[in-house]
Amino acid sequence: MVRLVRAGSSYVRSAMFPIKNERTLEDFFINRFGRELYQTFFKDYTEKVWGTSCRDIGADWGAQRIKGLSITKAVKHALGSMFRRDGDLAQKHTETSLIERFIYPKLGPGQLWEQVAKRVAASGGELHYGWRAAELRVADERIEAVRFDNAETGESRWETVDYVFSTMPVRELVASLGDALPDEVRTYGAQLEYRDFMTVGLLLKRFRIAERTLGKKSLPDNWIYIQERDVKVGRVQVFNNWSPYMVADPEQIWIGLEYFCNEGDELWEMPDEQMIALAIEEMRRLEFIEAEDVIDATVLRMPKAYPGYFGEGYKHMDEIRAALDGFENLFLVGRNGMHRYNNQDHSMLTSMVAVDNIIAGRSDKENVWSVNTEDDYHEQK
Ligand SMILES: Cc1cc2nc3c(=O)[nH]c(=O)nc-3n(C[C@H](O)[C@H](O)[C@H](O)COP(=O)(O)OP(=O)(O)OC[C@H]3O[C@@H](n4cnc5c(N)ncnc54)[C@H](O)[C@@H]3O)c2cc1C
């Protein structure tokens, strides 16, 4: 109760006296939720994700990730959900962060892309796997050809191109253009930073926190955010809840522990057995499980999971973007492709908008960059 009153009064204070020059992510959170809720629910998790203080991350990250969410909307949504009918999938007027139901492929998101690949092939398209775009050749401010390397066979080949849709990390794209870009843009591009990510999957025969708190076999959540500072794990997923088809034995529970790190750091380099031991120990310390509940485990590493909204390179993102947009037939799309915190829907939309532009003969790329930006926020800025 005391904490609730404290959270309420700190929210009112922030609403009445907002930080005027909202520059950092910390300012963004405090202005929308108050200092108390920021410290309780946002600060530690966000700092685990980015490995840096919320004071060193730009407010624009909040604008994209949290969008129009505010405490008033969250409270209204919570009250409304007591009366809402189950099964409403549309949720058109719901803030992204508050969405409760969504359609999910039976075997996970990869299944969607397997279907897309089949359709592309069925309509005569060709897909070439295992080739890395390594160098782009420029003529008359257009990309004329791309060199592809095949790591498995050691082959390289040049292909002339009409259009390039790039989903490669902007840092690599800039490098692949070599001296077709001004020196300062090459320097800024090389300074773009990323945050990397590891998942430790644990297959459980018992999920003690669910038994103890709910008297049930499992928890109903998809994600559980871990705010505690004394453990490294940032978030826990319950894969059964994404889709029951992703777990072979419905009596067992697959959980995924998310660790945020930098490629090459201590966590990233930790041998799999040690990483699994750390995960089990942290779950035990948080009283989620006992060590004997674990039947199987696996570790997955995902480089460049998050494009960084900090560092020298990011400060010059506008210049990098302007230089790359100067190549008429080059379209930056997706997440790392645009160095933007785009989710799958935004990523797909950027490509769809780019295709529409080509069909319409539109050469500026403003509308591609407008996907997933908070118009109000940018107008205020
Ligand atoms: C941990 C995590 C959780 C997420 N959860 C969600 C979620 O719940 N919902 C959601 O909507 N989104 C989620 N996302 C985001 C989602 O994964 C991305 O938005 C989406 O995958 C971006 O699509 P993309 O095509 O830009 O990039 P990717 O899916 O990464 O595809 C890029 C492709 O480009 C290829 N490539 C890169 N460089 C080269 C090169 N030089 N030559 C040739 N090919 C190259 C890569 O191999 C890859 O196939 C999550 C992301 C992470 C990391």
The ligand as an SDF file (V2000), in Angstrom:
LIG
                    3D

 53 58  0  0  0  0  0  0  0  0999 V2000
   15.1410  -12.0500  -28.9550 C   0  0  0  0  0  0  0  0  0  0  0  0
   14.2080  -11.4780  -29.9510 C   0  0  0  0  0  0  0  0  0  0  0  0
   12.8550  -11.5700  -29.7410 C   0  0  0  0  0  0  0  0  0  0  0  0
   11.9730  -11.0490  -30.6860 C   0  0  0  0  0  0  0  0  0  0  0  0
   10.6340  -11.1740  -30.4790 N   0  0  0  0  0  0  0  0  0  0  0  0
    9.7780  -10.7050  -31.3960 C   0  0  0  0  0  0  0  0  0  0  0  0
    8.3820  -10.8380  -31.2210 C   0  0  0  0  0  0  0  0  0  0  0  0
    7.9250  -11.4240  -30.2490 O   0  0  0  0  0  0  0  0  0  0  0  0
    7.5580  -10.3230  -32.1690 N   0  0  0  0  0  0  0  0  0  0  0  0
    8.0400   -9.7040  -33.2820 C   0  0  0  0  0  0  0  0  0  0  0  0
    7.2610   -9.2710  -34.1200 O   0  0  0  0  0  0  0  0  0  0  0  0
    9.3500   -9.5510  -33.4740 N   0  0  0  0  0  0  0  0  0  0  0  0
   10.2320  -10.0320  -32.5560 C   0  0  0  0  0  0  0  0  0  0  0  0
   11.5780   -9.8810  -32.7450 N   0  0  0  0  0  0  0  0  0  0  0  0
   12.0360   -9.0740  -33.8790 C   0  0  0  0  0  0  0  0  0  0  0  0
   12.0520   -9.8350  -35.1820 C   0  0  0  0  0  0  0  0  0  0  0  0
   12.9010  -10.9510  -35.0460 O   0  0  0  0  0  0  0  0  0  0  0  0
   12.6020   -8.8900  -36.2430 C   0  0  0  0  0  0  0  0  0  0  0  0
   11.7840   -7.7430  -36.2970 O   0  0  0  0  0  0  0  0  0  0  0  0
   12.5830   -9.4940  -37.6250 C   0  0  0  0  0  0  0  0  0  0  0  0
   13.1940  -10.7500  -37.6530 O   0  0  0  0  0  0  0  0  0  0  0  0
   13.3340   -8.5380  -38.5440 C   0  0  0  0  0  0  0  0  0  0  0  0
   13.2660   -9.0130  -39.8530 O   0  0  0  0  0  0  0  0  0  0  0  0
   14.4680   -8.7390  -40.8260 P   0  0  0  0  0  0  0  0  0  0  0  0
   14.1080   -9.3800  -42.1160 O   0  0  0  0  0  0  0  0  0  0  0  0
   14.8160   -7.3020  -40.8020 O   0  0  0  0  0  0  0  0  0  0  0  0
   15.7180   -9.4370  -40.1470 O   0  0  0  0  0  0  0  0  0  0  0  0
   16.0530  -10.9670  -39.9440 P   0  0  0  0  0  0  0  0  0  0  0  0
   14.8500  -11.7690  -39.6170 O   0  0  0  0  0  0  0  0  0  0  0  0
   17.2000  -10.9720  -39.0000 O   0  0  0  0  0  0  0  0  0  0  0  0
   16.5260  -11.4040  -41.3750 O   0  0  0  0  0  0  0  0  0  0  0  0
   17.6680  -10.8200  -41.9500 C   0  0  0  0  0  0  0  0  0  0  0  0
   18.1690  -11.8040  -42.9740 C   0  0  0  0  0  0  0  0  0  0  0  0
   19.2300  -11.1800  -43.6920 O   0  0  0  0  0  0  0  0  0  0  0  0
   20.2590  -12.1220  -43.8240 C   0  0  0  0  0  0  0  0  0  0  0  0
   21.5340  -11.4040  -44.0090 N   0  0  0  0  0  0  0  0  0  0  0  0
   22.1700  -10.5700  -43.1490 C   0  0  0  0  0  0  0  0  0  0  0  0
   23.3120  -10.1260  -43.6900 N   0  0  0  0  0  0  0  0  0  0  0  0
   23.3930  -10.6720  -44.9210 C   0  0  0  0  0  0  0  0  0  0  0  0
   24.3280  -10.5770  -45.9820 C   0  0  0  0  0  0  0  0  0  0  0  0
   25.4240   -9.8400  -45.8930 N   0  0  0  0  0  0  0  0  0  0  0  0
   24.0880  -11.2880  -47.1230 N   0  0  0  0  0  0  0  0  0  0  0  0
   22.9910  -12.0740  -47.2550 C   0  0  0  0  0  0  0  0  0  0  0  0
   22.0510  -12.1900  -46.2900 N   0  0  0  0  0  0  0  0  0  0  0  0
   22.2700  -11.4910  -45.1400 C   0  0  0  0  0  0  0  0  0  0  0  0
   20.2420  -12.9120  -42.5180 C   0  0  0  0  0  0  0  0  0  0  0  0
   20.8840  -14.1450  -42.6830 O   0  0  0  0  0  0  0  0  0  0  0  0
   18.7440  -13.0610  -42.3170 C   0  0  0  0  0  0  0  0  0  0  0  0
   18.2380  -14.1770  -42.9860 O   0  0  0  0  0  0  0  0  0  0  0  0
   12.4750  -10.4000  -31.8390 C   0  0  0  0  0  0  0  0  0  0  0  0
   13.8490  -10.3170  -32.0430 C   0  0  0  0  0  0  0  0  0  0  0  0
   14.7100  -10.8450  -31.1110 C   0  0  0  0  0  0  0  0  0  0  0  0
   16.1890  -10.7610  -31.3760 C   0  0  0  0  0  0  0  0  0  0  0  0
  1  2  1  0
  2  3  1  0
  2 52  2  0
  3  4  2  0
  4  5  1  0
  4 50  1  0
  5  6  2  0
  6  7  1  0
  6 13  1  0
  7  8  2  0
  7  9  1  0
  9 10  1  0
 10 11  2  0
 10 12  1  0
 12 13  2  0
 13 14  1  0
 14 15  1  0
 14 50  1  0
 15 16  1  0
 16 17  1  0
 16 18  1  0
 18 19  1  0
 18 20  1  0
 20 21  1  0
 20 22  1  0
 22 23  1  0
 23 24  1  0
 24 25  2  0
 24 26  1  0
 24 27  1  0
 27 28  1  0
 28 29  2  0
 28 30  1  0
 28 31  1  0
 31 32  1  0
 32 33  1  0
 33 34  1  0
 33 48  1  0
 34 35  1  0
 35 36  1  0
 35 46  1  0
 36 37  1  0
 36 45  1  0
 37 38  2  0
 38 39  1  0
 39 40  1  0
 39 45  2  0
 40 41  1  0
 40 42  2  0
 42 43  1  0
 43 44  2  0
 44 45  1  0
 46 47  1  0
 46 48  1  0
 48 49  1  0
 50 51  2  0
 51 52  1  0
 52 53  1  0
M  END
$$$$
